[in-house]
Amino acid sequence: MNVIDRYREGEPVELCEGELLTPAGLAGDAARGVLVEHAMEVTVNTVPTMRVVCTPDHLVDLVVGRLYTEGIVGGLDDIEDIYVCDQGTRASVLLSCHHADFSRQGVETVPSCCTGNRVYNRYFTSDERPAKVKPIPWEAAWVFAAARAFAEDSPLHKATTGTHSCYLVLGGTVTICREDLGRHNAFDKVVGAALREGIDLRDALIFSSGRLPVDMVMKAIHAGVPILATKAVPTDETIRLAREFDLTLICQARPDSAVVYNDPLGEKR
């Protein structure tokens, strides 16, 4: 995969002035760090394919991860070129596989968390059934390591309290952390970074700060991630899919407790 990234990452936090309001009334000036919203249009094989609203960092990771977790590419070998312009507002992808019909047809859709995101192409809603995940043995310590890392806070969230965080854990060690406006973007950034670093996702635990609706779980299944954890909650359909596709699912994870909703290997901890 050839990457031409001309974008010099922008500052993801802007200091904004405000007025502090208390029950007793206005109590003086207040300055707070707020997240910067960044919009990027992505073309695939020269066809407009998606619009992503995100924080202005790790844009190549985001594009690679999004294509992979949606099942459009099977790995880096399927991507010939990625180009990101100087302003980071345009990304162009050339696939080495030409089976995808990237025609701008169908109704635009909005993922469930990232306001402003748009998908232009019907190929993102493929009905092709993904393969089951291959479960791996795991240790409770891996989950609690990620939960502790989250409790200690990540840089952008500490500055703004406005991000979702996502961690990739290998053998109990937090290896990659990414943050974004939306949990889908943060997940895709982690996956994209892992692929670019040559990490085998089939050995990984991914920990998300956000709720896990169906589309988040399907991202993990498409990516072949065997263990998905969150500090938040699942839905009934999420749990059903995890059991159907042999995904280990762990939710409400805190540094001292978690709820295991699916463990295909059924080992005692």
Backbone torsions as a table, in degrees:
resi	resn	phi	psi	omega
1	MET	NA	124.5	178.2
2	ASN	-95.9	125.9	-178.8
3	VAL	-115.9	124.7	171.0
4	ILE	-116.9	100.8	-176.5
5	ASP	-111.7	100.1	-178.0
6	ARG	-90.0	-0.8	-174.3
7	TYR	-86.5	125.4	171.7
8	ARG	-92.7	112.6	-168.9
9	GLU	-51.2	132.6	179.0
10	GLY	-78.6	167.6	177.0
11	GLU	-74.1	121.4	-176.1
12	PRO	-79.9	-4.9	-178.6
13	VAL	-126.2	134.4	175.4
14	GLU	-122.1	135.6	178.9
15	LEU	-83.5	122.3	-177.7
16	CYS	-121.7	139.1	179.9
17	GLU	-81.1	148.6	176.2
18	GLY	-155.0	-174.8	176.3
19	GLU	-121.1	131.6	-179.4
20	LEU	-78.2	123.4	178.9
21	LEU	-107.2	128.9	176.6
22	THR	-122.7	167.9	176.2
23	PRO	-55.5	-24.3	180.0
24	ALA	-87.4	-4.4	-179.2
25	GLY	120.9	-170.2	179.0
26	LEU	-67.0	136.6	-173.7
27	ALA	-125.8	33.4	175.0
28	GLY	105.1	179.3	-177.9
29	ASP	-72.8	149.5	176.2
30	ALA	-141.0	133.4	175.9
31	ALA	-114.9	133.5	-178.6
32	ARG	-133.5	145.9	173.1
33	GLY	-79.5	128.1	177.9
34	VAL	-123.5	153.0	-178.7
35	LEU	-70.8	144.8	174.6
36	VAL	-90.4	127.4	175.2
37	GLU	-88.4	132.2	-178.9
38	HIS	-127.8	135.4	179.4
39	ALA	-113.5	135.8	-179.8
40	MET	-134.5	128.3	174.7
41	GLU	-93.2	133.3	-177.3
42	VAL	-118.2	127.4	172.5
43	THR	-107.6	143.0	176.4
44	VAL	-123.7	125.0	-175.8
45	ASN	51.6	43.1	176.6
46	THR	72.4	2.2	-178.0
47	VAL	-104.8	129.8	175.7
48	PRO	-55.9	124.9	-169.8
49	THR	-122.3	-36.8	178.7
50	MET	-160.0	157.7	172.8
51	ARG	-121.0	127.9	-176.3
52	VAL	-118.6	129.6	172.3
53	VAL	-105.0	122.9	-168.2
54	CYS	-153.5	-179.8	167.5
55	THR	-80.6	151.8	-171.8
56	PRO	-82.7	55.5	179.4
57	ASP	-148.8	154.5	176.5
58	HIS	53.2	46.5	-174.9
59	LEU	-70.5	-37.0	178.5
60	VAL	-65.3	-42.8	176.4
61	ASP	-56.7	-42.0	-177.8
62	LEU	-63.5	-45.9	-178.4
63	VAL	-65.5	-46.6	179.9
64	VAL	-60.9	-46.9	-179.2
65	GLY	-63.6	-40.1	-179.3
66	ARG	-63.8	-44.2	179.5
67	LEU	-64.5	-35.1	-177.5
68	TYR	-76.8	-45.4	-176.4
69	THR	-73.8	-14.8	174.4
70	GLU	-92.7	1.9	176.3
71	GLY	77.2	14.9	-178.3
72	ILE	-80.8	-34.9	173.2
73	VAL	-122.7	154.2	179.7
74	GLY	-98.5	0.5	-179.7
75	GLY	162.3	-178.7	-177.7
76	LEU	-64.4	-27.4	-179.6
77	ASP	-64.3	-20.2	179.1
78	ASP	-81.7	-7.6	-178.8
79	ILE	-111.3	120.0	177.6
80	GLU	-83.2	-50.2	-174.7
81	ASP	-140.9	144.1	167.4
82	ILE	-130.2	128.9	178.1
83	TYR	-123.7	130.4	174.6
84	VAL	-120.1	128.8	-175.2
85	CYS	-72.7	172.0	-176.0
86	ASP	-57.8	-37.1	-178.2
87	GLN	-87.4	-7.0	-178.6
88	GLY	71.1	16.2	-178.4
89	THR	-95.6	-12.1	179.1
90	ARG	-134.1	131.5	172.8
91	ALA	-126.2	136.4	-179.3
92	SER	-121.7	129.8	-177.8
93	VAL	-120.3	133.2	172.9
94	LEU	-115.9	119.7	-179.1
95	LEU	-88.8	143.9	174.8
96	SER	-82.2	-21.2	175.2
97	CYS	-94.3	133.6	-173.7
98	HIS	-111.4	20.4	-178.7
99	HIS	-77.4	-18.8	-176.0
100	ALA	-78.3	129.3	175.9
101	ASP	-92.4	90.4	-177.2
102	PHE	-87.3	73.4	175.0
103	SER	-105.6	144.5	-176.1
104	ARG	-83.7	83.7	-178.8
105	GLN	-128.2	158.3	176.5
106	GLY	90.6	172.7	-176.6
107	VAL	-87.9	139.1	176.0
108	GLU	-65.0	143.2	-180.0
109	THR	-123.8	159.0	-179.8
110	VAL	-122.0	120.1	174.3
111	PRO	-56.1	161.5	-167.4
112	SER	-76.1	-5.4	-179.4
113	CYS	-129.6	-28.8	-169.4
114	CYS	-94.3	95.8	-177.7
115	THR	-58.1	131.1	178.7
116	GLY	95.7	-15.2	177.7
117	ASN	-69.0	141.2	178.0
118	ARG	-137.3	142.1	172.2
119	VAL	-113.9	125.8	-175.5
120	TYR	-95.8	-15.0	-166.7
121	ASN	-117.9	135.0	-179.8
122	ARG	-62.6	-20.7	-178.5
123	TYR	-63.0	-22.6	178.0
124	PHE	-72.3	-10.9	179.0
125	THR	-115.5	40.2	-179.9
126	SER	-60.6	139.9	178.9
127	ASP	-88.9	2.5	-178.7
128	GLU	-64.1	130.3	-175.9
129	ARG	-77.9	125.7	178.4
130	PRO	-73.3	162.6	177.3
131	ALA	-74.7	156.0	174.9
132	LYS	-66.1	152.6	175.3
133	VAL	-76.0	146.4	175.3
134	LYS	-92.7	109.6	-177.3
135	PRO	-64.3	151.5	175.3
136	ILE	-128.4	153.2	172.8
137	PRO	-63.1	144.3	-179.2
138	TRP	-142.8	166.2	-179.0
139	GLU	-121.8	144.8	178.8
140	ALA	-58.6	-30.4	-179.0
141	ALA	-60.3	-29.3	179.0
142	TRP	-64.1	-44.1	-179.1
143	VAL	-64.6	-45.7	-176.6
144	PHE	-69.5	-28.4	175.0
145	ALA	-63.7	-43.6	178.1
146	ALA	-66.9	-40.8	179.5
147	ALA	-63.6	-37.9	177.6
148	ARG	-67.0	-41.5	178.0
149	ALA	-60.4	-40.4	178.5
150	PHE	-66.5	-42.3	-179.0
151	ALA	-63.6	-30.9	179.2
152	GLU	-76.2	-12.6	173.4
153	ASP	82.4	149.4	178.8
154	SER	-104.7	159.5	-168.8
155	PRO	-56.2	-49.9	-177.1
156	LEU	-69.6	-37.7	178.9
157	HIS	-66.8	-37.3	178.4
158	LYS	-63.2	-35.5	-178.1
159	ALA	-79.2	-28.8	-171.4
160	THR	-128.1	-17.8	-171.4
161	THR	54.0	26.0	-173.8
162	GLY	-122.5	9.5	-176.3
163	THR	-108.3	162.9	161.5
164	HIS	-98.2	144.5	-179.7
165	SER	-116.6	152.0	176.7
166	CYS	-143.1	136.8	-176.7
167	TYR	-124.8	142.1	170.7
168	LEU	-107.5	127.5	-175.3
169	VAL	-118.0	129.5	175.0
170	LEU	-122.5	117.1	177.6
171	GLY	57.0	32.1	177.8
172	GLY	91.9	-3.7	179.9
173	THR	-106.0	127.2	175.5
174	VAL	-72.8	114.1	-171.9
175	THR	-99.2	-37.9	-178.0
176	ILE	-135.8	139.4	172.3
177	CYS	-129.8	133.1	174.8
178	ARG	-134.7	148.5	178.4
179	GLU	-128.2	157.4	178.0
180	ASP	-165.7	171.5	173.6
181	LEU	-58.1	-38.6	-175.0
182	GLY	-123.1	151.7	-177.4
183	ARG	-68.3	-32.2	177.3
184	HIS	-62.8	-45.2	179.7
185	ASN	-63.2	-44.2	-179.6
186	ALA	-61.3	-41.6	178.1
187	PHE	-61.7	-47.0	-177.7
188	ASP	-66.2	-35.3	177.2
189	LYS	-63.3	-41.0	178.3
190	VAL	-64.7	-44.9	179.8
191	VAL	-63.8	-44.6	179.1
192	GLY	-61.8	-42.0	178.2
193	ALA	-63.3	-41.4	179.4
194	ALA	-63.0	-44.3	178.4
195	LEU	-61.0	-43.9	-178.1
196	ARG	-68.8	-24.3	177.9
197	GLU	-92.7	2.9	177.6
198	GLY	75.5	21.8	179.0
199	ILE	-82.1	134.0	177.9
200	ASP	-81.4	109.1	-177.3
201	LEU	-65.3	-16.8	179.0
202	ARG	-71.0	-8.4	177.5
203	ASP	-107.4	5.4	-166.4
204	ALA	-104.2	152.7	164.1
205	LEU	-108.6	130.9	174.4
206	ILE	-112.5	130.1	-177.5
207	PHE	-114.1	126.2	-179.4
208	SER	-114.3	149.3	176.3
209	SER	-82.7	-11.9	-169.8
210	GLY	-105.9	167.8	173.2
211	ARG	-58.2	150.7	-176.0
212	LEU	-113.5	86.1	171.2
213	PRO	-77.4	-179.0	-173.8
214	VAL	-58.2	-43.2	-174.7
215	ASP	-64.7	-30.8	176.2
216	MET	-68.7	-41.8	179.5
217	VAL	-66.2	-38.9	178.2
218	MET	-64.8	-32.4	174.6
219	LYS	-60.3	-45.4	179.6
220	ALA	-63.7	-41.1	-179.6
221	ILE	-65.3	-46.6	177.2
222	HIS	-57.9	-37.4	-177.3
223	ALA	-80.9	-8.6	-179.4
224	GLY	75.1	18.6	179.1
225	VAL	-73.7	123.9	-174.5
226	PRO	-80.0	-23.7	-174.3
227	ILE	-132.5	123.1	178.0
228	LEU	-120.9	127.0	-178.9
229	ALA	-130.7	157.6	178.0
230	THR	-152.0	155.5	172.9
231	LYS	-82.5	-10.8	-176.5
232	ALA	-101.2	-150.9	-170.0
233	VAL	-119.2	158.0	173.2
234	PRO	-95.6	-176.4	167.5
235	THR	-115.8	170.7	179.4
236	ASP	-62.6	-37.1	179.8
237	GLU	-70.0	-35.2	175.3
238	THR	-58.2	-46.8	-178.5
239	ILE	-65.4	-40.7	179.3
240	ARG	-61.8	-44.2	-179.9
241	LEU	-65.8	-41.4	178.6
242	ALA	-58.6	-42.0	179.8
243	ARG	-70.2	-36.4	-179.9
244	GLU	-67.9	-36.2	-174.6
245	PHE	-105.7	14.0	175.4
246	ASP	62.2	32.6	177.0
247	LEU	-88.8	127.1	173.5
248	THR	-72.5	124.0	-173.3
249	LEU	-124.7	121.4	-176.9
250	ILE	-130.4	125.3	-174.4
251	CYS	-130.0	176.5	-176.8
252	GLN	47.8	41.3	-175.4
253	ALA	-80.6	124.3	175.2
254	ARG	-122.9	169.6	179.4
255	PRO	-60.0	-16.9	-177.4
256	ASP	-125.1	3.4	-179.9
257	SER	-165.4	160.3	176.6
258	ALA	-162.6	162.5	177.5
259	VAL	-114.3	121.7	178.9
260	VAL	-93.5	113.1	-179.3
261	TYR	-93.2	-23.6	176.3
262	ASN	-154.2	129.4	175.3
263	ASP	-138.9	92.3	-173.3
264	PRO	-57.5	-29.8	-179.9
265	LEU	-83.7	-17.6	172.7
266	GLY	60.2	33.5	-178.0
267	GLU	-84.0	147.0	176.6
268	LYS	-76.9	139.2	-178.2
269	ARG	-97.3	NA	NA
